[in-house]
């Protein structure tokens, strides 16, 4: 950990970059060599939550059992350090050290955090402000490389453009522990079903056409379609930065769809990066992104980690109740149902097997929620000494250096298992109701057309 402690006077050098459900992300704009090219993740606390109780360890008794094979995580003094060690010891080996930066802790004073809270509140989406604030009880924050720029800043004024994508879950589950009433999960992506619930709850104003299966498909055409669909309806799943500054997408709440004004502004911002006529730059940039996803194969490893969830939440929830030594709420609700007999085998597993099922599920959940950052900079003609991978964009006759990183690799709390199960039920129920409503409307229309045609004869 850095020996320096960030004080109130240092807060002015950190600017709002964005946020997720649990953390704020700030970018450094000052001149200290220790922080140039870095971003900081600061924990948030629920606005109406009870004050945090300090405990001698970051993990609950059952979480310590779950992660017993990794001493560093088990003995972590707080959640922030546990989260960093989780990235270092669990996610880095799975995804590859080339693509993951575990970061380092830096000490922060309460006054620094209070100043940050005041400085960024106007830039945060209202819904995020209402839900949470900076957790001023923390004594450290996570310092990481700024993946929206190349290390050591821009090279001789060469621009750097970065795309951030949330790929989401890239496979359809096939677990035998999914109930027959939820068969829709065997044919429809989780993303598509969740979109329906978000629309119903007013979180989004329109459904996205994006299909994660396209992005993970290894098909050039399907990957290109996925990237175009993300651009059309970015929500909080697609953002673009130019030299570290956001030029497309939402800061913390997302942008529902791309209108004419946003498209034109983005097309203009690409002038310094894409050598193409006006009106063609966006098309070429999206081609650059999709070709890099296709040729790099970077999502193959992510998909492998996502597929550690081979029991689905409908199976893993039973292992969870065995770990916490409580009677299974799900089996109790099912009563003598045929499915409850199928789950009997799960409850007869030895404890180590139950621990593996739940641990694999939570690691897969991290992989389903993370983001992929890909940065590009035009390579100068004749420059062959770059240490980075390159991609050639034929349509503009340009070669780009690129680098890729996975971010937001959060440690999921064990207690979230029940939330995951309840959310799964809500998502499936909402989507099933929507499908049934549409079918009823189609049938009513068919009857009306038939009646009209008959009466006209």
PyMOL commands that set and color helices and strands:
alter all, ss='L'
color gray80, all
select helices_A, chain A and resi 8-13+61-66+71-74+79-95+97-99+110-120+126-131+180-186+190-200+212-215+220-232+260-272+281-296+298-306+312-323+329-334+338-347+351-369+416-456
alter helices_A, ss='H'
color red, helices_A
select strands_A, chain A and resi 2-6+14-19+23-28+38-46+104-108+132-134+140-145+161-165+238-242+245-248+371-378+389-393+398-407
alter strands_A, ss='S'
color yellow, strands_A
deselect
rebuild
show_as cartoon
